[in-house]
Amino acid sequence: MNKKPLRKKRKIITIKNCYFCDEKKLPHFMDSEILSRFLTERGKIIGRSRNGLCAKHQRRVTTAIKHARHLALLPFLVRV
């Protein structure tokens, strides 16, 4: 039996400094321009491993984005 060697997954290297810890402020749903940094071009929330936020601020960013979506400050979905 010939087995193919497994490929190693590429790691996404990101900055590990939390934006909100460095700025010493909390994510707020009215700051739509700051929250849009943590969304993809399709409108999905970027995961913690890619955007470099700490766990506490990732949870708060997620709830702030969801709150801003309900108030129509951010889109639920971006159509191409």
C-alpha positions in Angstrom: 0.0 0.0 0.0 1.3 3.4 -1.0 0.3 6.1 1.5 0.6 9.7 0.5 2.4 12.0 2.9 0.2 14.3 4.8 0.6 18.0 4.1 1.2 20.3 7.0 -1.4 23.0 7.4 -0.3 26.6 7.0 -0.5 28.7 10.1 -1.9 32.2 9.8 0.5 34.5 11.5 -1.2 37.5 13.0 -0.3 40.2 15.5 -1.0 38.9 18.9 -1.6 42.3 20.5 -5.3 43.0 21.3 -6.4 46.3 19.7 -8.7 47.1 22.6 -6.2 46.3 25.3 -3.6 48.6 23.6 -6.1 51.4 23.1 -7.5 50.9 26.6 -11.2 51.1 25.5 -14.1 48.7 25.1 -15.9 47.8 21.8 -19.2 49.7 21.5 -21.9 49.1 18.9 -21.9 52.7 17.8 -18.3 52.6 16.6 -19.2 50.9 13.3 -15.9 51.9 11.6 -13.9 50.1 14.3 -16.2 47.1 14.3 -16.0 46.8 10.5 -12.3 46.0 10.9 -13.3 42.7 12.4 -15.6 41.7 9.6 -14.7 40.1 6.3 -15.7 41.7 3.0 -18.7 39.4 3.0 -19.8 40.5 6.4 -18.7 37.6 8.5 -17.1 38.0 11.9 -13.4 37.2 11.8 -12.3 34.6 14.3 -10.0 35.3 17.2 -7.0 33.4 15.8 -7.0 35.8 12.7 -7.7 39.2 14.2 -5.5 38.9 17.3 -8.0 39.9 19.9 -8.0 38.5 23.4 -10.9 36.3 24.5 -12.6 38.9 26.6 -12.7 41.5 23.8 -13.6 39.0 21.1 -16.7 38.1 23.0 -17.6 41.8 23.4 -16.9 42.6 19.7 -19.2 39.8 18.7 -22.1 41.0 20.8 -21.4 44.6 19.7 -21.5 43.6 16.0 -24.7 41.7 16.5 -26.2 44.7 18.3 -25.1 47.0 15.6 -26.6 44.7 12.9 -30.0 44.9 14.6 -29.8 48.7 14.7 -28.9 48.7 11.0 -25.5 50.2 11.6 -23.7 47.2 10.1 -25.1 44.9 7.3 -26.2 41.3 8.1 -24.9 40.3 4.6 -23.1 41.9 1.8 -24.3 41.0 -1.7 -21.9 41.0 -4.5 
